[in-house]
Amino acid sequence: MGAVPGADPYAPQMTREQELDFLRNQAGALESELDVIMKRLEELRK
C-alpha cells in the first residue's frame, strides 16, 4: 500500500489541496518522461 494517496489507513491523510498539488506534480513528471520517450522514438525512427 501507499502507492495511492489516502490508500494506506495508517498514513496521514492529505487535504484536498495537498492531493491536487500531488497529482499535478505527478502529471507534470509523467508528461516530462513521456516527452523524453517520444523524442527518443523519433530519433530511432530516423
MOPAC internal coordinates of N, CA, C and O (Angstrom, degrees):
PM7 1SCF
backbone

  N    0.0000 0     0.00 0     0.00 0    0    0    0
  C    1.4601 1     0.00 0     0.00 0    1    0    0
  C    1.5236 1   109.58 1     0.00 0    2    1    0
  O    1.2310 1   120.76 1    -2.28 1    3    2    1
  N    1.3175 1   116.16 1   177.72 1    3    2    1
  C    1.4447 1   120.29 1   178.40 1    5    3    2
  C    1.5099 1   113.69 1    96.86 1    6    5    3
  O    1.2310 1   119.76 1   168.50 1    7    6    5
  N    1.3375 1   118.05 1   -11.50 1    7    6    5
  C    1.4594 1   120.84 1  -179.87 1    9    7    6
  C    1.5219 1   111.21 1   -74.20 1   10    9    7
  O    1.2310 1   120.67 1   152.24 1   11   10    9
  N    1.3065 1   116.32 1   -27.76 1   11   10    9
  C    1.4701 1   121.26 1  -179.19 1   13   11   10
  C    1.5230 1   107.92 1  -109.76 1   14   13   11
  O    1.2310 1   120.40 1   -51.88 1   15   14   13
  N    1.3469 1   116.84 1   128.12 1   15   14   13
  C    1.4637 1   118.01 1   179.49 1   17   15   14
  C    1.5298 1   111.44 1   -55.49 1   18   17   15
  O    1.2310 1   121.30 1   -48.33 1   19   18   17
  N    1.3185 1   115.13 1   131.67 1   19   18   17
  C    1.4547 1   120.02 1   177.51 1   21   19   18
  C    1.5187 1   114.32 1    82.58 1   22   21   19
  O    1.2310 1   119.37 1   177.88 1   23   22   21
  N    1.3410 1   118.81 1    -2.12 1   23   22   21
  C    1.4559 1   121.04 1  -177.58 1   25   23   22
  C    1.5303 1   112.03 1   -79.51 1   26   25   23
  O    1.2310 1   120.26 1   152.94 1   27   26   25
  N    1.3131 1   117.11 1   -27.06 1   27   26   25
  C    1.4625 1   121.89 1  -179.37 1   29   27   26
  C    1.5278 1   108.61 1   -90.23 1   30   29   27
  O    1.2310 1   119.85 1   -66.53 1   31   30   29
  N    1.3330 1   117.89 1   113.47 1   31   30   29
  C    1.4698 1   119.35 1  -176.01 1   33   31   30
  C    1.5300 1   113.48 1   -65.41 1   34   33   31
  O    1.2310 1   119.81 1   163.57 1   35   34   33
  N    1.3471 1   117.96 1   -16.43 1   35   34   33
  C    1.4580 1   120.95 1  -179.23 1   37   35   34
  C    1.5274 1   112.39 1   -93.53 1   38   37   35
  O    1.2310 1   120.15 1   169.25 1   39   38   37
  N    1.3245 1   117.32 1   -10.75 1   39   38   37
  C    1.4601 1   121.15 1   178.96 1   41   39   38
  C    1.5254 1   109.37 1   -83.09 1   42   41   39
  O    1.2310 1   120.75 1   -30.80 1   43   42   41
  N    1.3226 1   116.17 1   149.20 1   43   42   41
  C    1.4665 1   117.93 1   176.17 1   45   43   42
  C    1.5221 1   110.23 1   -62.46 1   46   45   43
  O    1.2310 1   120.57 1   -40.93 1   47   46   45
  N    1.3104 1   116.51 1   139.07 1   47   46   45
  C    1.4576 1   120.89 1  -178.65 1   49   47   46
  C    1.5217 1   110.09 1   -78.27 1   50   49   47
  O    1.2310 1   121.11 1   -37.27 1   51   50   49
  N    1.3348 1   115.48 1   142.73 1   51   50   49
  C    1.4529 1   120.75 1   177.51 1   53   51   50
  C    1.5284 1   108.90 1   -85.44 1   54   53   51
  O    1.2310 1   121.66 1   -30.49 1   55   54   53
  N    1.3127 1   114.43 1   149.51 1   55   54   53
  C    1.4563 1   118.11 1   170.93 1   57   55   54
  C    1.5262 1   107.54 1   -74.82 1   58   57   55
  O    1.2310 1   120.83 1   -11.16 1   59   58   57
  N    1.3074 1   116.01 1   168.84 1   59   58   57
  C    1.4667 1   120.62 1   178.28 1   61   59   58
  C    1.5236 1   110.55 1   -58.80 1   62   61   59
  O    1.2310 1   120.32 1   136.62 1   63   62   61
  N    1.3263 1   116.99 1   -43.38 1   63   62   61
  C    1.4689 1   121.61 1  -179.58 1   65   63   62
  C    1.5254 1   111.09 1   -66.20 1   66   65   63
  O    1.2310 1   120.09 1   139.78 1   67   66   65
  N    1.3194 1   117.44 1   -40.22 1   67   66   65
  C    1.4610 1   120.64 1   178.06 1   69   67   66
  C    1.5221 1   110.85 1   -63.39 1   70   69   67
  O    1.2310 1   120.49 1   138.60 1   71   70   69
  N    1.3319 1   116.66 1   -41.40 1   71   70   69
  C    1.4585 1   119.87 1   179.05 1   73   71   70
  C    1.5264 1   111.00 1   -66.47 1   74   73   71
  O    1.2310 1   120.24 1   139.27 1   75   74   73
  N    1.3473 1   117.15 1   -40.73 1   75   74   73
  C    1.4617 1   120.36 1   176.50 1   77   75   74
  C    1.5254 1   110.95 1   -59.81 1   78   77   75
  O    1.2310 1   120.30 1   134.26 1   79   78   77
  N    1.3271 1   117.04 1   -45.74 1   79   78   77
  C    1.4671 1   120.73 1   178.30 1   81   79   78
  C    1.5196 1   111.24 1   -61.97 1   82   81   79
  O    1.2310 1   120.88 1   136.15 1   83   82   81
  N    1.3276 1   115.93 1   -43.85 1   83   82   81
  C    1.4627 1   121.12 1   179.24 1   85   83   82
  C    1.5243 1   110.58 1   -59.61 1   86   85   83
  O    1.2310 1   120.74 1   132.13 1   87   86   85
  N    1.3191 1   116.18 1   -47.87 1   87   86   85
  C    1.4667 1   120.21 1  -178.06 1   89   87   86
  C    1.5228 1   111.91 1   -67.54 1   90   89   87
  O    1.2310 1   120.05 1   142.43 1   91   90   89
  N    1.3222 1   117.50 1   -37.57 1   91   90   89
  C    1.4750 1   120.28 1   176.30 1   93   91   90
  C    1.5230 1   110.26 1   -63.16 1   94   93   91
  O    1.2310 1   120.45 1   137.04 1   95   94   93
  N    1.3140 1   116.75 1   -42.96 1   95   94   93
  C    1.4670 1   120.31 1   178.45 1   97   95   94
  C    1.5239 1   111.21 1   -64.03 1   98   97   95
  O    1.2310 1   120.52 1   137.92 1   99   98   97
  N    1.3175 1   116.62 1   -42.08 1   99   98   97
  C    1.4612 1   120.41 1   177.90 1  101   99   98
  C    1.5298 1   110.62 1   -62.54 1  102  101   99
  O    1.2310 1   120.27 1   136.26 1  103  102  101
  N    1.3270 1   117.08 1   -43.74 1  103  102  101
  C    1.4620 1   121.37 1   179.53 1  105  103  102
  C    1.5258 1   110.36 1   -62.12 1  106  105  103
  O    1.2310 1   120.31 1   137.87 1  107  106  105
  N    1.3142 1   117.01 1   -42.13 1  107  106  105
  C    1.4641 1   120.42 1   178.40 1  109  107  106
  C    1.5139 1   112.11 1   -62.93 1  110  109  107
  O    1.2310 1   120.72 1   137.85 1  111  110  109
  N    1.3199 1   116.23 1   -42.15 1  111  110  109
  C    1.4628 1   120.17 1   179.12 1  113  111  110
  C    1.5218 1   110.77 1   -64.91 1  114  113  111
  O    1.2310 1   120.29 1   138.04 1  115  114  113
  N    1.3194 1   117.06 1   -41.96 1  115  114  113
  C    1.4634 1   120.41 1   178.98 1  117  115  114
  C    1.5237 1   111.48 1   -66.18 1  118  117  115
  O    1.2310 1   120.21 1   141.50 1  119  118  117
  N    1.3280 1   117.21 1   -38.50 1  119  118  117
  C    1.4621 1   120.01 1   177.15 1  121  119  118
  C    1.5186 1   110.63 1   -62.49 1  122  121  119
  O    1.2310 1   120.30 1   139.15 1  123  122  121
  N    1.3289 1   117.04 1   -40.85 1  123  122  121
  C    1.4643 1   120.98 1   178.35 1  125  123  122
  C    1.5202 1   111.12 1   -63.48 1  126  125  123
  O    1.2310 1   120.32 1   136.08 1  127  126  125
  N    1.3228 1   117.00 1   -43.92 1  127  126  125
  C    1.4585 1   120.78 1   178.45 1  129  127  126
  C    1.5262 1   111.22 1   -63.20 1  130  129  127
  O    1.2310 1   120.77 1   137.54 1  131  130  129
  N    1.3218 1   116.14 1   -42.46 1  131  130  129
  C    1.4578 1   120.35 1   179.30 1  133  131  130
  C    1.5198 1   110.57 1   -63.01 1  134  133  131
  O    1.2310 1   119.95 1   140.78 1  135  134  133
  N    1.3185 1   117.70 1   -39.22 1  135  134  133
  C    1.4605 1   121.72 1   178.37 1  137  135  134
  C    1.5299 1   110.32 1   -60.79 1  138  137  135
  O    1.2310 1   120.23 1   135.84 1  139  138  137
  N    1.3158 1   117.17 1   -44.16 1  139  138  137
  C    1.4676 1   121.27 1   178.00 1  141  139  138
  C    1.5225 1   110.20 1   -61.58 1  142  141  139
  O    1.2310 1   120.22 1   136.06 1  143  142  141
  N    1.3082 1   117.18 1   -43.94 1  143  142  141
  C    1.4663 1   121.86 1  -179.98 1  145  143  142
  C    1.5206 1   110.58 1   -63.07 1  146  145  143
  O    1.2310 1   120.45 1   134.25 1  147  146  145
  N    1.3230 1   116.74 1   -45.75 1  147  146  145
  C    1.4669 1   120.58 1  -178.95 1  149  147  146
  C    1.5212 1   111.27 1   -63.84 1  150  149  147
  O    1.2310 1   119.91 1   139.68 1  151  150  149
  N    1.3185 1   117.77 1   -40.32 1  151  150  149
  C    1.4703 1   121.17 1   177.56 1  153  151  150
  C    1.5273 1   110.40 1   -63.25 1  154  153  151
  O    1.2310 1   120.66 1   138.12 1  155  154  153
  N    1.3145 1   116.34 1   -41.88 1  155  154  153
  C    1.4750 1   119.32 1   179.94 1  157  155  154
  C    1.5249 1   110.39 1   -66.44 1  158  157  155
  O    1.2310 1   119.64 1   140.30 1  159  158  157
  N    1.3162 1   118.29 1   -39.70 1  159  158  157
  C    1.4576 1   120.71 1   176.71 1  161  159  158
  C    1.5298 1   110.97 1   -60.00 1  162  161  159
  O    1.2310 1   120.69 1   138.36 1  163  162  161
  N    1.3155 1   116.29 1   -41.64 1  163  162  161
  C    1.4645 1   119.65 1   178.33 1  165  163  162
  C    1.5228 1   111.15 1   -63.42 1  166  165  163
  O    1.2310 1   120.51 1   138.86 1  167  166  165
  N    1.3383 1   116.63 1   -41.14 1  167  166  165
  C    1.4689 1   120.35 1   177.86 1  169  167  166
  C    1.5221 1   111.12 1   -61.14 1  170  169  167
  O    1.2310 1   120.34 1   138.84 1  171  170  169
  N    1.3078 1   116.96 1   -41.16 1  171  170  169
  C    1.4633 1   120.90 1  -177.38 1  173  171  170
  C    1.5159 1   112.16 1   -72.65 1  174  173  171
  O    1.2310 1   120.06 1   154.42 1  175  174  173
  N    1.3140 1   117.49 1   -25.58 1  175  174  173
  C    1.4626 1   120.84 1  -179.81 1  177  175  174
  C    1.5208 1   112.11 1   -76.40 1  178  177  175
  O    1.2310 1   119.55 1   162.52 1  179  178  177
  N    1.3225 1   118.46 1   -17.48 1  179  178  177
  C    1.4622 1   121.46 1  -177.00 1  181  179  178
  C    1.5118 1   111.22 1   -75.57 1  182  181  179
  O    1.2310 1   120.10 1   180.00 1  183  182  181

